[in-house]
Amino acid sequence: MELTGAVWRKSTRSGNGECVEVADNLPGVVGVRDSKDPTGPVLTFTPRAWRAFVAHARRP
């Protein structure tokens, strides 16, 4: 998966900086990586799958 040009961002709720980063600026793919290992592995999702994950995670 080509992630050149990915813009990585952390949650604004990340207090100590150890969290995941998300790149959702690329067409057709959302990347997720460990902020402590920015050159490590990246999980990729379709935008639809990522939206479903976020919606489920936000449920009370």
C-alpha distance matrix in Angstrom:
0.0 3.8 6.3 9.3 12.2 11.5 15.1 15.6 18.8 21.0 23.5 26.8 28.4 26.9 30.1 29.5 26.0 24.6 22.2 18.6 16.9 15.0 13.0 13.8 14.3 11.2 11.8 10.7 8.7 10.5 9.6 12.4 13.6 17.1 19.0 20.9 18.0 15.8 14.4 13.9 11.3 9.4 9.8 8.0 10.5 11.6 14.2 16.9 16.1 16.0 19.3 20.8 20.0 21.5 24.5 25.2 25.1 27.5 30.0 33.2
3.8 0.0 3.8 5.8 8.9 9.1 12.9 14.2 17.7 20.4 23.2 26.2 28.2 26.7 29.9 29.3 25.6 24.7 22.5 19.1 16.7 14.8 12.1 13.1 12.6 9.5 10.8 10.9 9.3 11.0 10.1 13.2 14.2 17.6 18.9 20.9 18.1 15.3 13.9 14.4 12.6 10.8 11.9 10.2 12.6 13.3 15.1 18.3 18.1 17.4 20.4 22.5 21.8 22.8 25.8 27.0 26.6 28.7 31.5 34.7
6.3 3.8 0.0 3.8 6.1 5.5 9.2 10.4 14.0 16.8 19.7 22.7 24.8 23.2 26.4 25.9 22.2 21.6 19.5 16.1 13.4 11.6 8.8 10.3 9.9 7.6 10.1 10.8 8.6 9.2 7.8 10.8 11.7 15.0 15.8 18.1 15.7 12.5 11.8 12.8 11.6 9.3 10.9 9.5 12.0 13.1 14.1 17.7 17.5 16.0 18.9 21.3 20.4 20.7 24.0 25.4 24.6 26.4 29.5 32.5
9.3 5.8 3.8 0.0 3.8 5.6 9.0 11.1 14.9 18.1 21.2 23.8 26.2 24.6 27.6 27.0 23.3 23.1 21.4 18.3 15.3 13.8 10.7 12.2 10.7 8.9 11.5 13.2 11.7 12.3 11.0 13.8 14.2 17.2 17.2 19.4 16.9 13.4 12.6 14.5 14.1 12.4 14.5 13.3 15.6 16.4 17.1 20.7 20.9 19.2 21.8 24.6 23.7 23.7 26.9 28.5 27.6 29.2 32.4 35.4
12.2 8.9 6.1 3.8 0.0 3.8 6.3 9.4 12.8 16.4 19.4 21.6 24.4 23.1 26.1 25.9 22.2 22.6 20.9 18.0 14.5 12.8 9.4 10.6 8.4 7.6 10.8 13.3 12.0 12.1 11.4 14.1 14.8 17.6 17.0 19.6 17.8 14.1 14.2 16.4 16.3 14.1 16.0 14.6 16.4 16.8 16.6 20.4 21.0 18.9 21.0 24.1 23.4 22.8 25.9 28.0 26.9 28.0 31.4 34.3
11.5 9.1 5.5 5.6 3.8 0.0 3.8 6.1 9.6 13.0 16.0 18.4 21.0 19.8 22.9 22.9 19.2 19.4 17.4 14.4 10.9 9.0 5.7 7.6 6.4 6.4 10.1 12.1 9.9 9.1 8.1 10.5 11.5 14.4 14.0 16.9 15.4 11.8 12.7 14.4 14.0 11.4 13.0 11.8 13.6 14.5 14.1 17.9 18.1 15.7 17.9 21.0 20.0 19.3 22.6 24.5 23.3 24.4 27.9 30.7
15.1 12.9 9.2 9.0 6.3 3.8 0.0 3.8 6.6 10.4 13.3 15.2 18.1 17.1 20.1 20.3 16.8 17.6 15.8 13.2 9.5 8.0 5.3 7.4 6.4 8.4 12.2 14.3 12.2 10.4 9.6 11.0 11.8 14.1 12.8 16.0 15.4 11.9 13.7 15.6 15.7 13.2 14.7 13.9 15.3 16.3 15.1 18.8 19.1 16.1 17.8 21.1 19.9 18.6 21.8 23.9 22.4 23.1 26.7 29.3
15.6 14.2 10.4 11.1 9.4 6.1 3.8 0.0 3.8 7.0 10.3 12.7 15.2 13.7 16.8 16.9 13.3 13.9 12.0 9.6 5.8 5.4 4.6 7.9 8.6 10.7 14.3 15.6 12.8 10.2 8.4 8.5 8.8 10.6 9.2 12.7 12.5 9.4 12.0 13.4 13.7 11.4 12.9 13.0 14.6 16.2 15.2 18.7 18.3 15.0 16.9 19.9 18.1 16.7 20.2 21.9 19.9 20.8 24.5 26.8
18.8 17.7 14.0 14.9 12.8 9.6 6.6 3.8 0.0 3.8 6.8 8.9 11.6 10.5 13.6 14.4 11.1 12.3 10.3 8.5 5.2 5.5 6.4 8.8 10.2 13.0 16.3 17.5 14.9 11.7 10.4 9.6 10.0 11.0 9.2 12.8 13.7 11.4 14.6 15.7 16.0 13.6 14.6 14.8 15.9 17.5 15.9 18.9 18.5 14.9 16.2 19.1 17.2 15.2 18.5 20.3 18.0 18.4 22.2 24.2
21.0 20.4 16.8 18.1 16.4 13.0 10.4 7.0 3.8 0.0 3.8 6.4 8.2 6.8 10.1 11.0 8.1 9.3 7.2 6.5 4.7 6.6 9.2 11.4 13.5 16.2 19.3 20.0 17.1 13.5 12.1 10.1 10.0 9.9 7.9 11.4 13.2 11.9 15.5 16.0 16.4 14.4 15.1 16.0 16.9 18.9 17.4 20.0 19.1 15.3 16.5 18.9 16.5 14.3 17.6 19.0 16.1 16.5 20.2 21.8
23.5 23.2 19.7 21.2 19.4 16.0 13.3 10.3 6.8 3.8 0.0 3.8 5.1 5.3 8.9 11.0 9.1 10.3 8.0 8.0 7.4 8.5 11.4 12.7 15.1 18.1 20.8 21.3 18.6 14.9 14.1 11.9 12.5 12.2 10.8 14.0 16.2 15.3 18.9 19.0 19.1 16.9 16.9 17.6 17.8 19.6 17.7 19.7 18.8 15.0 15.5 17.7 15.3 12.5 15.4 16.8 13.8 13.6 17.3 18.6
26.8 26.2 22.7 23.8 21.6 18.4 15.2 12.7 8.9 6.4 3.8 0.0 3.8 5.5 7.9 10.8 9.8 12.0 10.7 11.4 10.8 11.9 14.3 15.4 17.3 20.6 23.3 24.1 21.7 18.1 17.5 15.6 16.0 15.4 13.4 16.3 18.8 17.9 21.6 22.1 22.5 20.5 20.6 21.3 21.4 22.9 20.6 22.5 22.0 18.2 18.1 20.4 18.3 15.2 17.5 19.2 16.1 15.2 18.7 19.6
28.4 28.2 24.8 26.2 24.4 21.0 18.1 15.2 11.6 8.2 5.1 3.8 0.0 3.8 5.9 9.2 9.2 10.9 9.7 11.3 11.9 13.5 16.5 17.7 20.1 23.1 25.7 26.1 23.4 19.7 18.9 16.4 16.5 15.4 13.7 16.1 19.1 18.9 22.7 22.6 23.0 21.2 21.1 22.2 22.2 24.0 22.0 23.5 22.4 18.8 18.8 20.4 18.0 14.9 17.1 18.1 14.7 13.8 17.1 17.4
26.9 26.7 23.2 24.6 23.1 19.8 17.1 13.7 10.5 6.8 5.3 5.5 3.8 0.0 3.8 6.0 5.5 7.2 6.6 9.0 10.0 12.5 15.7 17.6 20.0 22.8 25.7 26.0 23.0 19.3 17.8 14.9 14.2 12.5 10.5 12.6 15.7 15.9 19.6 19.6 20.4 19.0 19.4 21.0 21.7 23.9 22.4 24.2 22.9 19.2 19.9 21.5 18.7 16.2 18.9 19.5 16.0 15.9 19.2 19.6
30.1 29.9 26.4 27.6 26.1 22.9 20.1 16.8 13.6 10.1 8.9 7.9 5.9 3.8 0.0 3.8 5.7 7.9 9.0 12.0 13.3 16.1 19.2 21.3 23.5 26.3 29.3 29.7 26.7 22.9 21.3 18.3 17.1 14.8 12.6 13.7 17.2 17.9 21.6 21.7 22.9 22.0 22.7 24.5 25.3 27.7 26.2 28.0 26.5 22.9 23.6 25.1 22.1 19.6 22.2 22.6 18.9 18.7 21.7 21.5
29.5 29.3 25.9 27.0 25.9 22.9 20.3 16.9 14.4 11.0 11.0 10.8 9.2 6.0 3.8 0.0 3.8 5.6 8.2 11.7 13.3 16.6 19.7 22.3 24.4 26.9 30.1 30.5 27.2 23.5 21.3 18.1 16.2 13.3 10.9 11.1 14.8 16.0 19.5 19.6 21.3 21.0 22.1 24.4 25.7 28.4 27.4 29.4 27.6 24.2 25.3 26.7 23.5 21.5 24.4 24.4 20.7 21.1 24.1 24.0
26.0 25.6 22.2 23.3 22.2 19.2 16.8 13.3 11.1 8.1 9.1 9.8 9.2 5.5 5.7 3.8 0.0 3.8 5.9 8.9 9.9 13.4 16.3 19.1 21.1 23.5 26.8 27.2 23.9 20.4 18.0 15.0 13.0 10.3 7.4 8.2 11.8 12.4 16.1 16.5 18.1 17.7 19.1 21.3 22.8 25.5 24.6 26.9 25.3 21.8 23.2 24.9 21.8 19.9 23.1 23.5 19.9 20.6 23.9 24.4
24.6 24.7 21.6 23.1 22.6 19.4 17.6 13.9 12.3 9.3 10.3 12.0 10.9 7.2 7.9 5.6 3.8 0.0 3.8 7.1 9.4 13.1 16.2 19.2 21.6 23.5 26.7 26.6 23.1 19.5 16.9 13.5 11.1 7.9 6.1 6.2 9.8 11.4 14.8 14.3 15.7 15.7 16.9 19.5 21.3 24.3 23.9 25.9 23.8 20.6 22.5 23.7 20.3 19.0 22.3 22.1 18.6 19.9 23.0 23.5
22.2 22.5 19.5 21.4 20.9 17.4 15.8 12.0 10.3 7.2 8.0 10.7 9.7 6.6 9.0 8.2 5.9 3.8 0.0 3.8 6.7 10.0 13.5 16.1 18.9 20.8 23.7 23.4 19.9 16.3 13.8 10.3 8.7 6.3 5.6 7.5 10.1 11.1 14.5 13.7 14.2 13.4 14.1 16.4 17.8 20.8 20.3 22.2 20.1 16.9 18.8 20.0 16.6 15.3 18.7 18.6 15.2 16.7 19.9 20.9
18.6 19.1 16.1 18.3 18.0 14.4 13.2 9.6 8.5 6.5 8.0 11.4 11.3 9.0 12.0 11.7 8.9 7.1 3.8 0.0 3.8 6.7 10.2 12.9 15.8 17.3 20.1 19.7 16.2 12.6 10.1 6.6 5.5 4.6 5.2 8.3 9.6 9.7 12.8 11.9 11.7 10.2 10.6 12.8 14.2 17.2 16.8 19.0 16.9 13.7 16.0 17.4 14.2 13.2 16.9 17.1 14.1 16.0 19.2 20.9
16.9 16.7 13.4 15.3 14.5 10.9 9.5 5.8 5.2 4.7 7.4 10.8 11.9 10.0 13.3 13.3 9.9 9.4 6.7 3.8 0.0 3.8 6.9 9.9 12.4 14.2 17.2 17.4 14.0 10.5 8.1 5.7 5.3 6.2 5.7 9.5 10.1 8.7 11.9 11.9 11.9 9.7 10.6 11.8 13.3 15.9 15.2 17.9 16.5 13.1 15.3 17.4 14.8 13.6 17.3 18.2 15.7 17.1 20.6 22.6
15.0 14.8 11.6 13.8 12.8 9.0 8.0 5.4 5.5 6.6 8.5 11.9 13.5 12.5 16.1 16.6 13.4 13.1 10.0 6.7 3.8 0.0 3.8 6.2 9.2 10.9 13.7 13.9 10.7 7.0 5.6 4.6 6.7 9.1 9.3 13.0 13.0 11.1 13.6 13.6 12.7 9.6 9.6 9.7 10.6 12.6 11.6 14.5 13.6 10.2 12.3 14.9 12.8 11.6 15.3 16.7 14.8 16.1 19.6 22.1
13.0 12.1 8.8 10.7 9.4 5.7 5.3 4.6 6.4 9.2 11.4 14.3 16.5 15.7 19.2 19.7 16.3 16.2 13.5 10.2 6.9 3.8 0.0 3.8 5.8 7.3 10.6 11.4 8.5 5.7 5.0 6.5 8.7 11.7 11.7 15.2 14.6 11.8 13.8 14.3 13.4 10.1 10.5 9.5 10.4 11.7 10.7 14.2 14.0 11.0 13.1 16.1 14.8 13.8 17.2 19.0 17.7 18.8 22.3 25.1
13.8 13.1 10.3 12.2 10.6 7.6 7.4 7.9 8.8 11.4 12.7 15.4 17.7 17.6 21.3 22.3 19.1 19.2 16.1 12.9 9.9 6.2 3.8 0.0 3.8 5.7 8.1 8.9 7.0 4.7 6.6 8.8 11.8 14.9 15.2 18.8 18.3 15.6 17.4 17.7 16.3 12.7 12.1 10.1 9.7 9.8 7.9 11.5 12.1 9.3 10.7 14.1 13.6 12.6 15.4 17.8 17.1 17.9 21.1 24.2
14.3 12.6 9.9 10.7 8.4 6.4 6.4 8.6 10.2 13.5 15.1 17.3 20.1 20.0 23.5 24.4 21.1 21.6 18.9 15.8 12.4 9.2 5.8 3.8 0.0 3.8 6.7 9.1 8.3 7.6 9.2 11.9 14.4 17.5 17.2 20.8 20.0 16.9 18.3 19.3 18.2 14.8 14.9 12.6 12.5 12.0 10.2 13.8 15.1 12.7 13.7 17.3 17.2 16.1 18.7 21.3 20.7 21.2 24.5 27.6
11.2 9.5 7.6 8.9 7.6 6.4 8.4 10.7 13.0 16.2 18.1 20.6 23.1 22.8 26.3 26.9 23.5 23.5 20.8 17.3 14.2 10.9 7.3 5.7 3.8 0.0 3.8 6.4 5.9 6.9 8.7 12.2 14.8 18.3 18.6 21.9 20.5 17.3 18.0 18.8 17.3 14.0 13.9 11.1 11.3 10.4 9.6 13.3 14.6 13.0 14.5 17.7 17.9 17.5 20.1 22.4 22.2 23.2 26.2 29.5
11.8 10.8 10.1 11.5 10.8 10.1 12.2 14.3 16.3 19.3 20.8 23.3 25.7 25.7 29.3 30.1 26.8 26.7 23.7 20.1 17.2 13.7 10.6 8.1 6.7 3.8 0.0 3.8 5.8 8.3 11.0 14.6 17.5 21.2 21.9 25.2 23.7 20.7 21.2 21.6 19.6 16.2 15.5 12.1 11.3 9.3 8.6 11.8 13.7 13.0 14.2 17.1 18.0 18.1 20.1 22.5 22.9 23.9 26.6 30.1
10.7 10.9 10.8 13.2 13.3 12.1 14.3 15.6 17.5 20.0 21.3 24.1 26.1 26.0 29.7 30.5 27.2 26.6 23.4 19.7 17.4 13.9 11.4 8.9 9.1 6.4 3.8 0.0 3.8 7.2 10.2 13.7 17.0 20.7 22.0 25.2 23.6 21.0 21.4 21.2 18.6 15.1 13.6 9.9 8.5 6.0 6.3 9.1 10.7 10.8 12.4 14.8 15.8 16.5 18.4 20.4 21.2 22.6 24.9 28.6
8.7 9.3 8.6 11.7 12.0 9.9 12.2 12.8 14.9 17.1 18.6 21.7 23.4 23.0 26.7 27.2 23.9 23.1 19.9 16.2 14.0 10.7 8.5 7.0 8.3 5.9 5.8 3.8 0.0 3.8 6.5 10.0 13.2 16.9 18.4 21.6 20.0 17.5 18.0 17.6 15.0 11.4 10.0 6.4 5.7 4.9 5.8 9.2 9.6 8.9 11.4 13.8 13.8 14.7 17.2 18.8 19.1 20.8 23.4 26.8
10.5 11.0 9.2 12.3 12.1 9.1 10.4 10.2 11.7 13.5 14.9 18.1 19.7 19.3 22.9 23.5 20.4 19.5 16.3 12.6 10.5 7.0 5.7 4.7 7.6 6.9 8.3 7.2 3.8 0.0 3.8 6.8 10.3 13.8 15.2 18.5 17.4 15.2 16.3 15.8 13.5 9.7 8.3 5.5 5.2 6.1 5.9 9.4 9.0 7.0 9.7 12.3 11.6 11.9 14.9 16.5 16.2 17.9 20.7 24.0
9.6 10.1 7.8 11.0 11.4 8.1 9.6 8.4 10.4 12.1 14.1 17.5 18.9 17.8 21.3 21.3 18.0 16.9 13.8 10.1 8.1 5.6 5.0 6.6 9.2 8.7 11.0 10.2 6.5 3.8 0.0 3.8 6.7 10.5 12.1 15.1 13.7 11.6 12.7 12.0 9.9 6.2 5.7 4.6 6.5 8.9 9.6 12.7 11.5 9.3 12.5 14.6 13.0 13.4 16.8 17.9 16.9 18.9 22.0 24.9
12.4 13.2 10.8 13.8 14.1 10.5 11.0 8.5 9.6 10.1 11.9 15.6 16.4 14.9 18.3 18.1 15.0 13.5 10.3 6.6 5.7 4.6 6.5 8.8 11.9 12.2 14.6 13.7 10.0 6.8 3.8 0.0 3.8 7.2 9.2 12.2 11.4 10.1 11.8 10.6 8.8 5.6 5.1 6.3 8.2 11.3 11.8 14.3 12.4 9.7 12.9 14.6 12.1 12.3 16.0 16.6 14.9 17.2 20.3 22.8
13.6 14.2 11.7 14.2 14.8 11.5 11.8 8.8 10.0 10.0 12.5 16.0 16.5 14.2 17.1 16.2 13.0 11.1 8.7 5.5 5.3 6.7 8.7 11.8 14.4 14.8 17.5 17.0 13.2 10.3 6.7 3.8 0.0 3.8 6.2 8.7 7.6 6.8 8.8 7.5 6.6 4.9 6.4 9.0 11.6 14.9 15.5 18.1 16.0 13.4 16.6 18.0 15.2 15.3 19.1 19.3 17.1 19.5 22.6 24.7
17.1 17.6 15.0 17.2 17.6 14.4 14.1 10.6 11.0 9.9 12.2 15.4 15.4 12.5 14.8 13.3 10.3 7.9 6.3 4.6 6.2 9.1 11.7 14.9 17.5 18.3 21.2 20.7 16.9 13.8 10.5 7.2 3.8 0.0 3.8 5.4 5.4 6.4 9.0 7.6 8.1 7.9 9.5 12.5 15.0 18.4 18.9 21.2 18.9 16.2 19.1 20.3 17.1 16.9 20.6 20.5 17.8 20.1 23.1 24.8
19.0 18.9 15.8 17.2 17.0 14.0 12.8 9.2 9.2 7.9 10.8 13.4 13.7 10.5 12.6 10.9 7.4 6.1 5.6 5.2 5.7 9.3 11.7 15.2 17.2 18.6 21.9 22.0 18.4 15.2 12.1 9.2 6.2 3.8 0.0 3.8 5.4 5.6 9.2 9.3 10.8 10.6 12.6 15.1 17.4 20.5 20.4 23.0 21.2 18.1 20.5 22.2 19.2 18.3 22.0 22.3 19.4 21.1 24.4 25.8
20.9 20.9 18.1 19.4 19.6 16.9 16.0 12.7 12.8 11.4 14.0 16.3 16.1 12.6 13.7 11.1 8.2 6.2 7.5 8.3 9.5 13.0 15.2 18.8 20.8 21.9 25.2 25.2 21.6 18.5 15.1 12.2 8.7 5.4 3.8 0.0 3.8 6.2 9.0 8.9 11.3 12.2 14.6 17.6 20.2 23.5 23.8 26.3 24.2 21.3 24.0 25.4 22.1 21.5 25.1 25.0 22.0 23.9 27.0 28.1
18.0 18.1 15.7 16.9 17.8 15.4 15.4 12.5 13.7 13.2 16.2 18.8 19.1 15.7 17.2 14.8 11.8 9.8 10.1 9.6 10.1 13.0 14.6 18.3 20.0 20.5 23.7 23.6 20.0 17.4 13.7 11.4 7.6 5.4 5.4 3.8 0.0 3.8 5.5 5.2 8.1 9.8 12.7 15.7 18.9 22.2 23.0 25.7 23.5 21.0 24.0 25.4 22.3 22.2 26.0 25.9 23.2 25.4 28.5 30.0
15.8 15.3 12.5 13.4 14.1 11.8 11.9 9.4 11.4 11.9 15.3 17.9 18.9 15.9 17.9 16.0 12.4 11.4 11.1 9.7 8.7 11.1 11.8 15.6 16.9 17.3 20.7 21.0 17.5 15.2 11.6 10.1 6.8 6.4 5.6 6.2 3.8 0.0 3.8 5.5 8.1 8.7 12.0 14.3 17.5 20.4 21.0 24.1 22.4 19.7 22.7 24.6 21.8 21.5 25.3 25.8 23.3 25.3 28.6 30.5
14.4 13.9 11.8 12.6 14.2 12.7 13.7 12.0 14.6 15.5 18.9 21.6 22.7 19.6 21.6 19.5 16.1 14.8 14.5 12.8 11.9 13.6 13.8 17.4 18.3 18.0 21.2 21.4 18.0 16.3 12.7 11.8 8.8 9.0 9.2 9.0 5.5 3.8 0.0 3.8 6.9 8.6 12.3 14.6 18.1 21.1 22.2 25.3 23.5 21.4 24.6 26.4 23.8 23.9 27.7 28.0 25.9 28.1 31.3 33.3
13.9 14.4 12.8 14.5 16.4 14.4 15.6 13.4 15.7 16.0 19.0 22.1 22.6 19.6 21.7 19.6 16.5 14.3 13.7 11.9 11.9 13.6 14.3 17.7 19.3 18.8 21.6 21.2 17.6 15.8 12.0 10.6 7.5 7.6 9.3 8.9 5.2 5.5 3.8 0.0 3.8 6.6 10.1 13.0 16.5 19.9 21.4 24.1 21.9 20.0 23.5 24.7 21.9 22.5 26.3 26.1 24.1 26.7 29.6 31.6
11.3 12.6 11.6 14.1 16.3 14.0 15.7 13.7 16.0 16.4 19.1 22.5 23.0 20.4 22.9 21.3 18.1 15.7 14.2 11.7 11.9 12.7 13.4 16.3 18.2 17.3 19.6 18.6 15.0 13.5 9.9 8.8 6.6 8.1 10.8 11.3 8.1 8.1 6.9 3.8 0.0 3.8 6.8 9.8 13.4 16.8 18.7 21.1 18.8 17.3 21.0 21.9 19.3 20.4 24.0 23.7 22.1 25.0 27.7 29.9
9.4 10.8 9.3 12.4 14.1 11.4 13.2 11.4 13.6 14.4 16.9 20.5 21.2 19.0 22.0 21.0 17.7 15.7 13.4 10.2 9.7 9.6 10.1 12.7 14.8 14.0 16.2 15.1 11.4 9.7 6.2 5.6 4.9 7.9 10.6 12.2 9.8 8.7 8.6 6.6 3.8 0.0 3.8 6.3 9.9 13.2 15.0 17.5 15.4 13.8 17.4 18.6 16.3 17.3 20.9 20.9 19.5 22.3 25.0 27.6
9.8 11.9 10.9 14.5 16.0 13.0 14.7 12.9 14.6 15.1 16.9 20.6 21.1 19.4 22.7 22.1 19.1 16.9 14.1 10.6 10.6 9.6 10.5 12.1 14.9 13.9 15.5 13.6 10.0 8.3 5.7 5.1 6.4 9.5 12.6 14.6 12.7 12.0 12.3 10.1 6.8 3.8 0.0 3.8 6.8 10.5 12.5 14.5 12.0 10.8 14.6 15.4 13.1 14.7 18.0 17.9 16.9 19.9 22.3 25.1
8.0 10.2 9.5 13.3 14.6 11.8 13.9 13.0 14.8 16.0 17.6 21.3 22.2 21.0 24.5 24.4 21.3 19.5 16.4 12.8 11.8 9.7 9.5 10.1 12.6 11.1 12.1 9.9 6.4 5.5 4.6 6.3 9.0 12.5 15.1 17.6 15.7 14.3 14.6 13.0 9.8 6.3 3.8 0.0 3.8 7.0 9.3 11.6 9.7 8.9 12.6 13.8 12.3 14.0 17.1 17.5 17.2 19.8 22.2 25.3
10.5 12.6 12.0 15.6 16.4 13.6 15.3 14.6 15.9 16.9 17.8 21.4 22.2 21.7 25.3 25.7 22.8 21.3 17.8 14.2 13.3 10.6 10.4 9.7 12.5 11.3 11.3 8.5 5.7 5.2 6.5 8.2 11.6 15.0 17.4 20.2 18.9 17.5 18.1 16.5 13.4 9.9 6.8 3.8 0.0 3.8 6.3 7.9 6.0 5.9 9.5 10.4 9.7 11.7 14.3 14.9 15.2 17.7 19.9 23.2
11.6 13.3 13.1 16.4 16.8 14.5 16.3 16.2 17.5 18.9 19.6 22.9 24.0 23.9 27.7 28.4 25.5 24.3 20.8 17.2 15.9 12.6 11.7 9.8 12.0 10.4 9.3 6.0 4.9 6.1 8.9 11.3 14.9 18.4 20.5 23.5 22.2 20.4 21.1 19.9 16.8 13.2 10.5 7.0 3.8 0.0 3.8 5.3 5.2 6.2 8.7 10.0 10.6 12.4 14.3 15.5 16.5 18.5 20.5 24.1
14.2 15.1 14.1 17.1 16.6 14.1 15.1 15.2 15.9 17.4 17.7 20.6 22.0 22.4 26.2 27.4 24.6 23.9 20.3 16.8 15.2 11.6 10.7 7.9 10.2 9.6 8.6 6.3 5.8 5.9 9.6 11.8 15.5 18.9 20.4 23.8 23.0 21.0 22.2 21.4 18.7 15.0 12.5 9.3 6.3 3.8 0.0 3.8 5.5 5.1 6.1 8.6 9.8 10.5 12.2 14.2 15.2 16.5 18.7 22.4
16.9 18.3 17.7 20.7 20.4 17.9 18.8 18.7 18.9 20.0 19.7 22.5 23.5 24.2 28.0 29.4 26.9 25.9 22.2 19.0 17.9 14.5 14.2 11.5 13.8 13.3 11.8 9.1 9.2 9.4 12.7 14.3 18.1 21.2 23.0 26.3 25.7 24.1 25.3 24.1 21.1 17.5 14.5 11.6 7.9 5.3 3.8 0.0 3.8 5.4 5.2 6.3 8.7 10.1 10.6 12.4 14.3 15.6 17.1 20.9
16.1 18.1 17.5 20.9 21.0 18.1 19.1 18.3 18.5 19.1 18.8 22.0 22.4 22.9 26.5 27.6 25.3 23.8 20.1 16.9 16.5 13.6 14.0 12.1 15.1 14.6 13.7 10.7 9.6 9.0 11.5 12.4 16.0 18.9 21.2 24.2 23.5 22.4 23.5 21.9 18.8 15.4 12.0 9.7 6.0 5.2 5.5 3.8 0.0 3.8 5.5 5.1 6.2 8.7 9.9 10.6 12.3 14.4 15.8 19.5
16.0 17.4 16.0 19.2 18.9 15.7 16.1 15.0 14.9 15.3 15.0 18.2 18.8 19.2 22.9 24.2 21.8 20.6 16.9 13.7 13.1 10.2 11.0 9.3 12.7 13.0 13.0 10.8 8.9 7.0 9.3 9.7 13.4 16.2 18.1 21.3 21.0 19.7 21.4 20.0 17.3 13.8 10.8 8.9 5.9 6.2 5.1 5.4 3.8 0.0 3.8 5.4 5.0 6.2 8.5 9.9 10.5 12.3 14.6 18.1
19.3 20.4 18.9 21.8 21.0 17.9 17.8 16.9 16.2 16.5 15.5 18.1 18.8 19.9 23.6 25.3 23.2 22.5 18.8 16.0 15.3 12.3 13.1 10.7 13.7 14.5 14.2 12.4 11.4 9.7 12.5 12.9 16.6 19.1 20.5 24.0 24.0 22.7 24.6 23.5 21.0 17.4 14.6 12.6 9.5 8.7 6.1 5.2 5.5 3.8 0.0 3.8 5.4 5.2 6.1 8.6 9.8 10.6 12.7 16.4
20.8 22.5 21.3 24.6 24.1 21.0 21.1 19.9 19.1 18.9 17.7 20.4 20.4 21.5 25.1 26.7 24.9 23.7 20.0 17.4 17.4 14.9 16.1 14.1 17.3 17.7 17.1 14.8 13.8 12.3 14.6 14.6 18.0 20.3 22.2 25.4 25.4 24.6 26.4 24.7 21.9 18.6 15.4 13.8 10.4 10.0 8.6 6.3 5.1 5.4 3.8 0.0 3.8 5.5 5.1 6.2 8.6 10.0 11.0 14.8
20.0 21.8 20.4 23.7 23.4 20.0 19.9 18.1 17.2 16.5 15.3 18.3 18.0 18.7 22.1 23.5 21.8 20.3 16.6 14.2 14.8 12.8 14.8 13.6 17.2 17.9 18.0 15.8 13.8 11.6 13.0 12.1 15.2 17.1 19.2 22.1 22.3 21.8 23.8 21.9 19.3 16.3 13.1 12.3 9.7 10.6 9.8 8.7 6.2 5.0 5.4 3.8 0.0 3.8 5.5 5.2 6.1 8.7 10.2 13.7
21.5 22.8 20.7 23.7 22.8 19.3 18.6 16.7 15.2 14.3 12.5 15.2 14.9 16.2 19.6 21.5 19.9 19.0 15.3 13.2 13.6 11.6 13.8 12.6 16.1 17.5 18.1 16.5 14.7 11.9 13.4 12.3 15.3 16.9 18.3 21.5 22.2 21.5 23.9 22.5 20.4 17.3 14.7 14.0 11.7 12.4 10.5 10.1 8.7 6.2 5.2 5.5 3.8 0.0 3.8 5.4 5.0 6.2 8.8 12.2
24.5 25.8 24.0 26.9 25.9 22.6 21.8 20.2 18.5 17.6 15.4 17.5 17.1 18.9 22.2 24.4 23.1 22.3 18.7 16.9 17.3 15.3 17.2 15.4 18.7 20.1 20.1 18.4 17.2 14.9 16.8 16.0 19.1 20.6 22.0 25.1 26.0 25.3 27.7 26.3 24.0 20.9 18.0 17.1 14.3 14.3 12.2 10.6 9.9 8.5 6.1 5.1 5.5 3.8 0.0 3.8 5.5 5.3 6.7 10.4
25.2 27.0 25.4 28.5 28.0 24.5 23.9 21.9 20.3 19.0 16.8 19.2 18.1 19.5 22.6 24.4 23.5 22.1 18.6 17.1 18.2 16.7 19.0 17.8 21.3 22.4 22.5 20.4 18.8 16.5 17.9 16.6 19.3 20.5 22.3 25.0 25.9 25.8 28.0 26.1 23.7 20.9 17.9 17.5 14.9 15.5 14.2 12.4 10.6 9.9 8.6 6.2 5.2 5.4 3.8 0.0 3.8 5.5 5.4 8.9
25.1 26.6 24.6 27.6 26.9 23.3 22.4 19.9 18.0 16.1 13.8 16.1 14.7 16.0 18.9 20.7 19.9 18.6 15.2 14.1 15.7 14.8 17.7 17.1 20.7 22.2 22.9 21.2 19.1 16.2 16.9 14.9 17.1 17.8 19.4 22.0 23.2 23.3 25.9 24.1 22.1 19.5 16.9 17.2 15.2 16.5 15.2 14.3 12.3 10.5 9.8 8.6 6.1 5.0 5.5 3.8 0.0 3.8 5.6 8.2
27.5 28.7 26.4 29.2 28.0 24.4 23.1 20.8 18.4 16.5 13.6 15.2 13.8 15.9 18.7 21.1 20.6 19.9 16.7 16.0 17.1 16.1 18.8 17.9 21.2 23.2 23.9 22.6 20.8 17.9 18.9 17.2 19.5 20.1 21.1 23.9 25.4 25.3 28.1 26.7 25.0 22.3 19.9 19.8 17.7 18.5 16.5 15.6 14.4 12.3 10.6 10.0 8.7 6.2 5.3 5.5 3.8 0.0 3.8 6.4
30.0 31.5 29.5 32.4 31.4 27.9 26.7 24.5 22.2 20.2 17.3 18.7 17.1 19.2 21.7 24.1 23.9 23.0 19.9 19.2 20.6 19.6 22.3 21.1 24.5 26.2 26.6 24.9 23.4 20.7 22.0 20.3 22.6 23.1 24.4 27.0 28.5 28.6 31.3 29.6 27.7 25.0 22.3 22.2 19.9 20.5 18.7 17.1 15.8 14.6 12.7 11.0 10.2 8.8 6.7 5.4 5.6 3.8 0.0 3.8
33.2 34.7 32.5 35.4 34.3 30.7 29.3 26.8 24.2 21.8 18.6 19.6 17.4 19.6 21.5 24.0 24.4 23.5 20.9 20.9 22.6 22.1 25.1 24.2 27.6 29.5 30.1 28.6 26.8 24.0 24.9 22.8 24.7 24.8 25.8 28.1 30.0 30.5 33.3 31.6 29.9 27.6 25.1 25.3 23.2 24.1 22.4 20.9 19.5 18.1 16.4 14.8 13.7 12.2 10.4 8.9 8.2 6.4 3.8 0.0
